[in-house]
Amino acid sequence: MKNNTEQGFFERVFHLSEHHTDVKTEVMAGITTFMTMAYILAVNPNILSEAGMDRGAVFTATALAAFVATLMMAAFANYPFVLAPGMGLNAYFAYTVVLQMGYTWEMALAAVFAEGLIFIALSLTNVREAIFNAIPMNLKHAVSAGIGLFIAFIGLQNAKIVVDSSTLVSVYSFKGALDKGTFFSEGITVLLALIGILITAVLLVKNVKGNILWGILITWLLGVICQLTGLYRPDAELGMFSVLPDLSSGFGIPSMAPTFLKMDFSGILSLNFLTIMFAFLFVDMFDTLGTLIGVASKADMLDKDGRLPNIRGALLSDAVGTSLGAVFGTSTTTTFVESASGVAEGGRTGLTAVVAALLFGLSLFLSPIFLAIPSFATAPALIVVGFLMVTSILKVDFNDYTEAIPSYICIIAMPFMYSISEGIAMGIISYVVINLVSGHAKEKKISALMYVLAVLFVLKYVLL
């Protein structure tokens, strides 16, 4: 009786049957998305501490921003998308704005807060929704495939399967690791990640429920066994840390006081401040739109016209989350592409987001456990999800070169330029130019907004 009552409650709130899902699937999807994103709880404090911010305070701000913004996504839009302080944006915040340009982190937080307010206005006035709807359907499928390659590349890097080299990147050398004596620290984790990919792939082929989550947990467990038996030896200098939870400091929540409400608006009228704010604004806007297009396309959430119902709620939660995150003391909060892992598990409603949000809230109390999940365990999930998203390339019309070539440019730009927003920019510019010059623009009925976007993107490369 209790289960029927609970099912009825969730059905009324999240409309599960309408989205062809159930409570168990949504819960598993929420857990999976959180597990693939949990790394941000360790990475964000490390990056922002380089800018002089307190690590503990940033950890708490990161978890709290993710918790609140993701709950808003569930409430405003009923979508399975999860938000947190974004990668790339945090690096721009710390290494460019603070360390390179010389601004204080308090002023950088002020720029993030102001960006969020502009986003709220754009979301309420349909500007962002209009941009989403203006992008042609083939490009939307290309965005999904490009994101697949991008997150697979991130996974390969996180696992150190792909490493820096004189040719920009190359495959990890096990022989080199043996020669340098780093095999039992670094090499073992690369091996575990490769095994994890195969385990996750087999679970996927076998159609095991929760295959991606099980892949993460099994790979982590193998790492724990390797550490306990001495096959894996943590080495902090190499960035190889213990995979066992560190309970020496207990489960207290670090104070957010060092970063809370510490924004400095003294330079708000300067040209540099405006440039920084618009740089945050641009990258966040098109990363978010790209993520929504890609993940929603893969989950068949787009309608026949390629539009995403309730997109205003999704964009608004992202915008409000950004300003709230700045108040808490963290860089731009954005929709995470790792949401694709939960969608791949069958997550279709805001219940997935609620589960992930609650886990971010819980992480405040159980940080040693969540921070122990190593990147080599979550990397296989990103790589396999990348495969699932790349399949969207099959929906691109390759018989029409005016559609196929811009789609191809969009797809390759994302991993090679290491940016979702750059992929969208290149895709839109090439789509407009190729169709215009070849005389197909009129028959394609390209919207005026596409022309405006193409011009703005060209100006961005010239001026920023």
C-alpha positions as CSV (number, residue, x, y, z in Angstrom):
1,M,0.0,0.0,0.0
2,K,2.8,2.4,0.9
3,N,4.6,1.7,-2.4
4,N,1.5,2.5,-4.3
5,T,1.0,5.7,-2.4
6,E,4.6,6.7,-3.0
7,Q,4.3,5.8,-6.7
8,G,1.1,7.9,-6.9
9,F,2.8,10.9,-5.3
10,F,5.8,10.8,-7.7
11,E,3.4,10.2,-10.6
12,R,1.4,13.3,-9.7
13,V,4.5,15.5,-9.3
14,F,6.8,14.2,-12.1
15,H,4.3,12.6,-14.5
16,L,6.5,9.4,-14.7
17,S,4.2,7.3,-16.9
18,E,3.8,10.2,-19.4
19,H,7.6,10.1,-19.8
20,H,7.7,6.2,-19.9
21,T,9.7,5.8,-16.8
22,D,9.3,4.7,-13.1
23,V,10.6,5.5,-9.7
24,K,13.3,2.8,-9.7
25,T,14.7,3.9,-13.1
26,E,14.7,7.6,-12.0
27,V,16.5,6.9,-8.7
28,M,19.2,4.8,-10.5
29,A,19.6,7.5,-13.1
30,G,20.0,10.2,-10.4
31,I,22.6,8.2,-8.6
32,T,24.5,7.5,-11.8
33,T,24.5,11.2,-12.8
34,F,25.8,12.2,-9.3
35,M,28.5,9.5,-9.4
36,T,29.8,10.8,-12.8
37,M,29.7,14.4,-11.5
38,A,31.1,13.8,-7.9
39,Y,34.6,14.7,-9.1
40,I,33.6,18.4,-9.2
41,L,33.4,18.3,-5.4
42,A,37.2,17.6,-5.3
43,V,38.3,19.4,-8.5
44,N,36.5,22.8,-8.0
45,P,38.0,23.5,-4.6
46,N,41.5,22.6,-5.9
47,I,41.1,24.9,-8.9
48,L,39.6,27.9,-7.1
49,S,42.1,27.6,-4.2
50,E,44.7,28.5,-6.8
51,A,43.0,31.9,-6.9
52,G,43.4,32.3,-3.1
53,M,40.0,31.0,-2.0
54,D,39.5,28.7,1.0
55,R,39.3,25.1,-0.1
56,G,36.8,24.0,2.5
57,A,34.5,27.0,1.9
58,V,34.6,26.3,-1.8
59,F,33.7,22.6,-1.3
60,T,30.7,23.6,0.7
61,A,29.7,26.3,-1.8
62,T,30.1,23.8,-4.6
63,A,27.9,21.2,-3.0
64,L,25.3,23.8,-1.9
65,A,25.1,25.5,-5.4
66,A,24.7,22.1,-7.1
67,F,22.0,21.1,-4.5
68,V,19.9,24.3,-4.9
69,A,20.3,24.8,-8.7
70,T,19.4,21.1,-9.4
71,L,16.3,21.2,-7.2
72,M,15.3,24.3,-9.2
73,M,15.7,22.4,-12.4
74,A,13.3,19.7,-11.1
75,A,10.8,22.3,-9.9
76,F,10.9,24.7,-12.8
77,A,11.3,22.3,-15.7
78,N,10.8,18.6,-14.6
79,Y,14.0,17.6,-16.5
80,P,16.7,15.1,-15.5
81,F,19.5,17.7,-15.9
82,V,21.9,18.3,-13.0
83,L,23.8,21.5,-12.4
84,A,27.0,22.4,-10.6
85,P,29.9,24.8,-10.9
86,G,31.2,24.2,-14.4
87,M,34.6,22.9,-15.5
88,G,36.4,25.3,-17.9
89,L,34.6,28.2,-16.4
90,N,36.3,27.6,-13.0
91,A,39.7,27.4,-14.8
92,Y,38.9,30.7,-16.6
93,F,37.9,32.2,-13.2
94,A,41.1,31.2,-11.4
95,Y,43.9,31.1,-14.0
96,T,42.8,33.9,-16.4
97,V,40.8,36.4,-14.5
98,V,42.6,36.2,-11.2
99,L,46.1,34.9,-11.8
100,Q,46.7,36.3,-15.3
101,M,44.6,39.5,-15.4
102,G,45.3,40.3,-11.7
103,Y,41.7,40.7,-10.5
104,T,40.9,39.6,-7.0
105,W,38.7,36.5,-6.6
106,E,36.1,38.7,-4.9
107,M,35.8,40.8,-8.1
108,A,35.6,37.7,-10.2
109,L,32.7,36.5,-8.1
110,A,31.0,39.8,-8.7
111,A,31.3,39.3,-12.5
112,V,29.8,35.8,-12.1
113,F,26.9,37.3,-10.0
114,A,26.2,40.0,-12.6
115,E,26.4,37.4,-15.4
116,G,23.7,35.4,-13.6
117,L,21.4,38.4,-13.3
118,I,21.7,39.1,-17.1
119,F,21.0,35.5,-17.7
120,I,17.8,35.7,-15.6
121,A,16.6,38.7,-17.7
122,L,17.5,36.8,-21.0
123,S,15.6,33.7,-19.8
124,L,12.5,35.7,-18.8
125,T,12.4,37.5,-22.1
126,N,12.7,34.4,-24.3
127,V,16.1,35.4,-25.9
128,R,17.8,32.2,-24.9
129,E,14.7,30.1,-25.9
130,A,14.7,31.8,-29.3
131,I,18.4,31.0,-29.8
132,F,17.7,27.3,-29.0
133,N,14.7,27.2,-31.4
134,A,16.7,28.9,-34.2
135,I,19.3,26.2,-34.5
136,P,18.5,23.8,-37.3
137,M,17.6,20.2,-36.4
138,N,20.6,18.6,-38.2
139,L,22.9,20.9,-36.2
140,K,21.1,19.9,-33.0
141,H,21.9,16.2,-33.7
142,A,25.5,17.2,-34.5
143,V,25.7,19.0,-31.1
144,S,24.7,15.8,-29.4
145,A,27.3,13.7,-31.3
146,G,30.0,16.4,-30.7
147,I,29.3,16.4,-27.0
148,G,29.6,12.6,-27.1
149,L,33.2,12.9,-28.5
150,F,34.0,15.7,-26.1
151,I,33.0,13.9,-22.9
152,A,34.7,10.7,-24.2
153,F,37.9,12.8,-24.6
154,I,37.4,14.1,-21.1
155,G,37.0,10.6,-19.8
156,L,40.2,9.4,-21.6
157,Q,42.1,12.3,-20.1
158,N,40.7,11.8,-16.6
159,A,41.9,8.2,-16.8
160,K,45.3,9.2,-18.2
161,I,44.7,6.9,-21.2
162,V,45.3,9.9,-23.3
163,V,48.2,12.1,-22.2
164,D,50.1,15.2,-23.3
165,S,52.9,14.7,-25.8
166,S,55.0,16.4,-28.5
167,T,52.1,15.5,-30.9
168,L,49.7,17.3,-28.5
169,V,48.2,14.0,-27.3
170,S,49.2,10.4,-27.3
171,V,48.3,7.1,-25.6
172,Y,49.7,6.3,-22.2
173,S,53.0,4.4,-22.2
174,F,53.0,1.4,-19.8
175,K,56.7,0.7,-20.8
176,G,57.6,4.3,-19.9
177,A,55.8,3.9,-16.6
178,L,57.8,0.8,-15.8
179,D,61.0,2.5,-16.7
180,K,60.2,5.5,-14.5
181,G,58.9,3.4,-11.6
182,T,55.4,4.9,-11.8
183,F,53.5,1.8,-12.9
184,F,52.2,0.8,-9.5
185,S,50.8,4.3,-8.9
186,E,49.8,5.8,-12.2
187,G,50.0,2.8,-14.6
188,I,47.7,0.6,-12.5
189,T,44.9,3.3,-12.6
190,V,45.1,3.5,-16.4
191,L,44.9,-0.3,-16.5
192,L,41.9,-0.2,-14.2
193,A,40.2,2.4,-16.3
194,L,40.6,0.3,-19.4
195,I,39.2,-2.7,-17.6
196,G,36.3,-0.5,-16.3
197,I,35.5,0.5,-19.9
198,L,35.2,-3.2,-20.9
199,I,33.2,-4.0,-17.8
200,T,30.8,-1.2,-18.5
201,A,30.5,-2.1,-22.1
202,V,29.7,-5.8,-21.3
203,L,27.1,-4.7,-18.7
204,L,25.6,-2.4,-21.4
205,V,25.5,-5.2,-24.0
206,K,23.9,-7.5,-21.4
207,N,21.3,-4.7,-20.8
208,V,22.0,-4.8,-17.0
209,K,19.9,-2.2,-15.2
210,G,22.2,0.5,-13.8
211,N,25.0,-0.7,-16.0
212,I,26.9,2.7,-16.0
213,L,26.6,3.0,-12.2
214,W,27.7,-0.6,-11.7
215,G,30.7,0.1,-14.0
216,I,31.7,3.0,-11.7
217,L,31.3,1.0,-8.5
218,I,33.0,-2.2,-9.8
219,T,36.0,-0.2,-11.1
220,W,36.3,1.7,-7.8
221,L,36.1,-1.7,-5.9
222,L,38.9,-3.1,-8.0
223,G,40.9,0.0,-7.2
224,V,40.3,-0.5,-3.5
225,I,41.4,-4.2,-3.8
226,C,44.6,-3.1,-5.7
227,Q,45.4,-0.6,-2.9
228,L,44.8,-3.0,-0.1
229,T,47.0,-5.7,-1.8
230,G,49.8,-3.2,-2.6
231,L,49.3,-3.3,-6.4
232,Y,48.2,0.4,-6.3
233,R,50.4,2.8,-4.4
234,P,49.1,6.3,-3.9
235,D,51.6,9.1,-4.9
236,A,50.4,12.7,-4.2
237,E,53.2,14.1,-6.4
238,L,51.7,12.3,-9.4
239,G,48.2,13.2,-8.5
240,M,47.5,9.6,-7.5
241,F,45.6,9.6,-4.2
242,S,44.2,7.0,-1.9
243,V,40.9,5.4,-3.1
244,L,40.0,4.6,0.5
245,P,37.8,7.2,2.3
246,D,39.8,9.4,4.6
247,L,37.8,9.5,7.9
248,S,40.5,11.1,10.0
249,S,38.8,14.5,10.2
250,G,35.3,13.1,10.7
251,F,32.2,14.2,8.8
252,G,31.9,17.9,9.7
253,I,30.7,20.4,7.1
254,P,33.5,23.0,6.3
255,S,32.4,26.6,7.0
256,M,31.4,28.7,4.0
257,A,32.1,32.0,5.9
258,P,35.4,32.8,4.0
259,T,33.6,33.0,0.6
260,F,29.9,33.8,1.5
261,L,28.8,37.2,0.2
262,K,32.3,38.2,-0.5
263,M,31.7,39.8,-3.9
264,D,33.5,43.1,-4.8
265,F,31.7,45.4,-7.2
266,S,34.2,48.3,-7.0
267,G,35.3,47.8,-10.6
268,I,31.9,47.1,-12.1
269,L,32.0,50.1,-14.5
270,S,35.4,49.4,-16.0
271,L,35.8,48.0,-19.5
272,N,37.8,45.0,-18.3
273,F,35.1,44.1,-15.8
274,L,32.5,44.2,-18.6
275,T,34.8,42.1,-20.8
276,I,35.2,39.5,-18.1
277,M,31.5,39.4,-17.3
278,F,30.6,38.9,-21.0
279,A,33.2,36.2,-21.4
280,F,31.6,34.3,-18.6
281,L,28.2,35.1,-20.1
282,F,29.1,33.8,-23.6
283,V,30.7,30.6,-22.5
284,D,28.0,29.7,-20.0
285,M,25.1,30.5,-22.4
286,F,26.3,28.3,-25.2
287,D,27.7,25.6,-23.1
288,T,24.3,25.4,-21.4
289,L,22.4,25.5,-24.7
290,G,24.7,22.9,-26.2
291,T,24.2,20.6,-23.2
292,L,20.4,21.0,-23.3
293,I,20.3,20.4,-27.1
294,G,22.6,17.4,-26.9
295,V,21.2,15.6,-23.9
296,A,17.6,16.4,-24.8
297,S,18.1,15.3,-28.4
298,K,19.5,12.0,-27.2
299,A,16.6,11.4,-24.8
300,D,14.0,12.2,-27.5
301,M,12.7,15.1,-25.5
302,L,12.6,17.5,-28.5
303,D,9.3,17.9,-30.2
304,K,8.8,17.5,-34.0
305,D,10.0,21.1,-34.6
306,G,13.2,20.5,-32.6
307,R,12.0,22.5,-29.6
308,L,12.4,21.6,-26.0
309,P,9.2,22.1,-24.0
310,N,9.7,23.9,-20.6
311,I,13.1,25.2,-21.8
312,R,12.4,28.5,-20.0
313,G,12.4,26.7,-16.7
314,A,15.6,24.9,-17.5
315,L,17.4,28.1,-18.5
316,L,16.0,30.0,-15.5
317,S,17.3,27.4,-13.0
318,D,20.7,27.7,-14.7
319,A,20.6,31.5,-14.4
320,V,19.4,31.7,-10.8
321,G,21.9,29.0,-9.9
322,T,24.8,31.0,-11.3
323,S,24.0,34.1,-9.2
324,L,23.3,32.0,-6.1
325,G,26.6,30.1,-6.6
326,A,28.4,33.5,-6.6
327,V,26.7,34.4,-3.4
328,F,27.8,31.1,-1.8
329,G,31.4,31.6,-3.2
330,T,31.9,29.6,-6.3
331,S,32.4,30.1,-10.1
332,T,29.6,29.8,-12.7
333,T,27.0,27.1,-12.0
334,T,25.9,25.5,-15.2
335,T,24.0,22.4,-16.6
336,F,26.4,19.5,-16.7
337,V,27.0,17.4,-19.8
338,E,27.4,14.4,-17.4
339,S,23.6,14.5,-17.1
340,A,23.8,12.3,-20.2
341,S,24.9,9.4,-18.0
342,G,21.6,9.6,-16.1
343,V,19.6,9.9,-19.3
344,A,21.4,6.9,-20.7
345,E,20.2,5.0,-17.6
346,G,16.6,6.0,-18.5
347,G,16.2,9.2,-16.5
348,R,13.5,11.4,-18.1
349,T,12.0,13.6,-15.3
350,G,12.9,15.9,-12.5
351,L,12.9,13.0,-10.1
352,T,16.4,12.1,-11.5
353,A,17.5,15.7,-10.7
354,V,16.0,15.5,-7.2
355,V,17.9,12.3,-6.4
356,A,21.2,13.8,-7.7
357,A,20.5,17.1,-5.8
358,L,19.9,15.2,-2.5
359,L,23.1,13.3,-3.0
360,F,24.9,16.6,-3.4
361,G,23.3,17.7,-0.1
362,L,24.3,14.5,1.5
363,S,27.8,14.9,0.3
364,L,28.2,17.9,2.7
365,F,28.0,15.4,5.5
366,L,29.8,12.5,3.8
367,S,32.5,14.3,1.9
368,P,35.3,11.9,2.7
369,I,33.4,9.0,1.1
370,F,32.3,10.9,-2.1
371,L,35.7,12.5,-2.5
372,A,37.3,9.0,-2.5
373,I,35.6,8.1,-5.9
374,P,38.7,8.3,-8.2
375,S,38.6,9.7,-11.7
376,F,39.7,6.3,-13.2
377,A,36.4,4.9,-11.9
378,T,34.2,7.6,-13.4
379,A,36.1,7.9,-16.6
380,P,34.7,4.7,-18.2
381,A,31.2,6.0,-17.6
382,L,32.0,9.2,-19.5
383,I,33.6,7.2,-22.4
384,V,30.6,4.8,-22.7
385,V,28.1,7.7,-22.4
386,G,30.1,9.4,-25.2
387,F,29.5,6.3,-27.4
388,L,25.7,6.5,-26.7
389,M,25.6,10.2,-27.6
390,V,27.8,9.8,-30.8
391,T,25.0,7.6,-32.2
392,S,23.0,10.8,-32.8
393,I,25.3,11.3,-35.9
394,L,23.1,8.8,-37.6
395,K,20.2,11.3,-37.6
396,V,22.2,13.9,-39.6
397,D,21.3,14.1,-43.3
398,F,24.6,13.4,-44.9
399,N,23.0,13.4,-48.4
400,D,22.7,17.2,-48.1
401,Y,26.2,18.7,-48.0
402,T,24.8,22.1,-46.9
403,E,23.6,20.3,-43.7
404,A,26.3,17.7,-43.4
405,I,29.4,19.8,-43.6
406,P,28.4,22.3,-40.9
407,S,27.3,19.4,-38.7
408,Y,30.7,17.7,-39.3
409,I,32.5,21.0,-38.4
410,C,30.4,21.3,-35.2
411,I,31.2,17.7,-34.2
412,I,34.9,17.8,-34.6
413,A,35.3,21.3,-33.1
414,M,34.0,20.3,-29.7
415,P,36.7,17.7,-28.8
416,F,39.5,19.4,-30.8
417,M,38.8,22.9,-29.4
418,Y,37.9,21.4,-26.0
419,S,34.7,23.5,-25.8
420,I,31.0,22.9,-26.4
421,S,30.4,26.6,-27.1
422,E,33.2,26.7,-29.8
423,G,31.6,23.7,-31.5
424,I,28.3,25.6,-31.7
425,A,30.0,28.7,-32.9
426,M,31.8,27.0,-35.7
427,G,28.7,25.0,-36.6
428,I,26.5,28.1,-36.9
429,I,29.1,30.2,-38.7
430,S,29.7,27.5,-41.3
431,Y,26.0,26.7,-41.7
432,V,25.1,30.3,-42.5
433,V,28.2,31.0,-44.8
434,I,27.9,27.7,-46.8
435,N,24.2,28.0,-47.4
436,L,24.4,31.7,-48.2
437,V,27.4,31.5,-50.6
438,S,26.0,28.3,-52.3
439,G,22.6,29.9,-52.8
440,H,20.6,27.6,-50.6
441,A,19.8,30.1,-47.8
442,K,16.3,31.0,-49.1
443,E,15.1,27.5,-49.6
444,K,16.4,26.6,-46.1
445,K,14.5,29.5,-44.6
446,I,17.4,30.3,-42.3
447,S,16.1,32.5,-39.5
448,A,17.3,36.1,-39.0
449,L,18.5,35.1,-35.5
450,M,20.9,32.6,-37.1
451,Y,22.5,35.4,-39.2
452,V,22.8,37.5,-36.1
453,L,24.4,34.7,-34.2
454,A,26.9,34.0,-37.0
455,V,27.9,37.7,-37.0
456,L,28.2,37.8,-33.2
457,F,30.4,34.7,-33.2
458,V,32.7,36.2,-35.9
459,L,32.9,39.4,-33.9
460,K,33.8,37.4,-30.7
461,Y,36.8,35.8,-32.5
462,V,37.9,39.2,-33.7
463,L,37.4,41.2,-30.5
464,L,37.7,38.8,-27.5
